[in-house]
Amino acid sequence: MSIKAKIFGLLLFFVGGQIALAQLTEIEKEITELSKKKWEWMADKKADSLAVLFHDQAKFVHMGGTWGKDREVDIIRSGFIHYKKADVHEVMVEVLNENTVILWNRITLLAVVGTNEVTTPFMVTEVYVKQNDDWKLADLTFSKLLTRD
């Protein structure tokens, strides 16, 4: 193989790698923005928007139990749990592949549960999967933290 061919191959390798990194960065940005919108929709009780975002087989893990999409949407729509405000302190994103992304939020959540207003520190795990060119939330897990900040 000639020197020119080797240099050209090396150039293609580096350019291709940079394009792949740019795509991952775009996916990370897209998921971070989608997660931010989700918190806003939850605060605004936009159950219909959330129903579109949530995967049909999604699971939601709370301190009070685990349930599926329909129950979560009904809980938000009825106001039984009102996610009034999520103060996001930290966001971490891991792109597993072009169709699966995990996002972690360290938050302080102000919520009304039943008739009680509570403020709770959580680490929230969100798993997103790509379905028909749209990102769907497949899992939302709240893990209560022992400290506040």
Secondary structure, 3 states (H helix, E strand, C coil): CCHHHHHHHHHHHHHHHHHHHHHHHHHHHHHHHHHHHHHHHHHCCCHHHHHHHEEEEEEEEECCEEEEHHHHHHHHHHCCEEEEEEEEEEEEEEEEECCEEEEEEEEEEEEEECCEEEEEEEEEEEEEEEECCEEEEEEEEEEECCCCC
